[in-house]
Amino acid sequence: MAKAAQKITLSPSRDIPFDKLVLSQSNVRRIKAGVSVEELAEDIARRGLLQGLSVRPVLNAEGVETGMFEIPAGGRRFQALSLLVKQKRLAKTAPIPCILRDAASDILAEDDSLAENMQRVALHPLDQFRAFQALREKGQGEEAIAAAFFVTPQIVKQRLKLASVAPALLEVYADDGMTLEQLMAFTVNPDHARQVQVWDAVKNTWNKEPYTIRRMLTETSVRASDRRAIFVGIEAYEAAGGVVMRDLFQGDDGGWFEAPALLDRLVAEKLQAEAEALSAEGWKWIEVATDLPYGYSHGLRRLAGDPAPMSDAESASHAALLSEYRALEDEYSGQDEYPEEIDARLGALELAMETLEQRPLIFDPAEVVRAGAFVTVDRDGRLAVYRGYVRPEDEPSEELPTDGAEDAEAMGQGGDADGAGWQPGATVITSDGQPLGAELPDDEEDGALKPLPERLVMELTAHRTLALREAIGRSPDVALTLLLLKLVTDTFRTSNASGSCLDASVRHVFMSAQAPDLKDSVVAQLVHERHAAWEADLPLGDDAALWEYLTVLDQGSRLALLAHCLSFGINALHEKVNPYGAGISASGLTRRMAHADLVARATGLDMVEAGWEPTVDGYLGRVPKARILEAVREAKGEGAAQLLDHLKKGEMAAEAERLLKGSGWLPEVLRRADLIALDDDVIAEGQGDDTDGSAEVDLPAFLSADLPDSAAPLIAAE
């Protein structure tokens, strides 16, 4: 006969006055963890006691119940209740819900205490996110939720953001198919379809790190730190219907503008409005561009304006600022360094005085009517207006040069000297940026090394030309040798001669192909600063005064000025060969490149020191995958290249940029011939010699995880 299953009898519940309860020494929780007693007390005061206490009768020495009850499980709740009693928010005799365990039970008090703490299961994070979302949907605000659960409003926003990810991805997370960090990365873009698309693209690859997901979700947007975004402003962009994507889980530098086309339109409209306001000053023409190229002022004469005088109020303000500045300097002159608040105040005073001292220029009205201005956005996202430039065709007839020489005041940075495309008397809005070379599709790459795209070579040699100009400008002896070479060549190789007994000139070279960042490069700034320093010293408006100035100039300064002027004639550009005679010939291009290498060698030019680095936009994204791998292989070794060869081109270029940063690697067109070995080992200037793959490579986790210890097993594994 089968034995009947014994029925389970649960311990009874009972309300026991608070003053009849005491903590048990059998409670296993001794270390504070989790929510504090103070926060738990506030939660009990708000919603009441959600879980009763587990208690046992206290027996005396004879085993008789004393009327008191000890608490082996629920000690933190009892402490929170004790705090409420102490604060007189709960009566000492208030009934407390309890589960009463029989004193004669076979289960030890320590057993109950341990089981209560170990048998509980923590809430899955996704359930918490959805619970927060349900509270908000039922009318509870983020601040109220934060106060109820003793967290910051930012944490509530983060959890609500996680709950708003595409439902399909939330299910993947619930099934442990992705990490919390990966889920956090998806919150940067609210487009559920795009989130799912990105996950489908990365889920079966190694390249599914959170930063990769963020990059893919924001690759078609513009960072809020972009100068265009700063110029327009988030408020104006959102007012026009634009959406700003934010990352609540890590620094996002202000977020991303989701609609680049809208942003570009707002930039153009704002620049157009600024140009229309500027036209009231009477300029003949105004050129509007989001980005002015290096050499925008070439061939144009710069008007010399007079600084506007300060008003009485401005003069008084400047005097007061200067007085305070000097008083603080005198007061703290004996100290090794200024206190922090004094240093900050001195900086603020300096800035205020500089603002007053930077006076707008007043131009001759007779010159204004034939001159123009440029309206653009500077690198910091501020409006930049460059006034007072005269085109050659707008010069008075008696001032037109007869020998085609360049104007002495022109910057000589390269530009369209004939003014083609400008409409006198009208505001011209040009399209923003520079046209980029077409990117090679992944499917046409067969792994073979193909020649660099011609436009890319032109852009790279534009970098080298500018760097050579800077190098010549600080190398008077080399400049003199170069000038002598030019004069000797003209004297002994010319087929005809006419005019003066000596005809030597520097023809400013326009860089028709250049990377967008060339204008802001290190060497561009050096050339500009040197040019501005000479321009400030030279009496350019009076030929007699200029002759006298040059006559009394010391020899070192004369050579330095010669070097500077000669530097603007440097032309190391790779140009398209024209087989029909117009432009440079193949032999001429070969000679130019060889000549440029001679100058680079003589000046000690190093393109790494000149500031060139292989970036996605400037090189890596413009060449086939085979070229990217070649660059990584030369700089970091074969092992590093093999770790990238499975990636798609965009991802490969981005990872290669990170690996090559600071490595000193250069493409062959930027290397000096004298630094290239001829024994099959190509060593570029500034380039490391760890090409055997033995050097350690700093790779992200998704590339370095589970790697073999040597290159041989790695190759075998593939």
Summary of the structure (lengths in Angstrom):
residues: 718
radius of gyration: 37.8
end to end distance: 67.2
largest distance: 134.1
contacts: 1929
relative contact order: 0.06
helix: 47%
strand: 9%
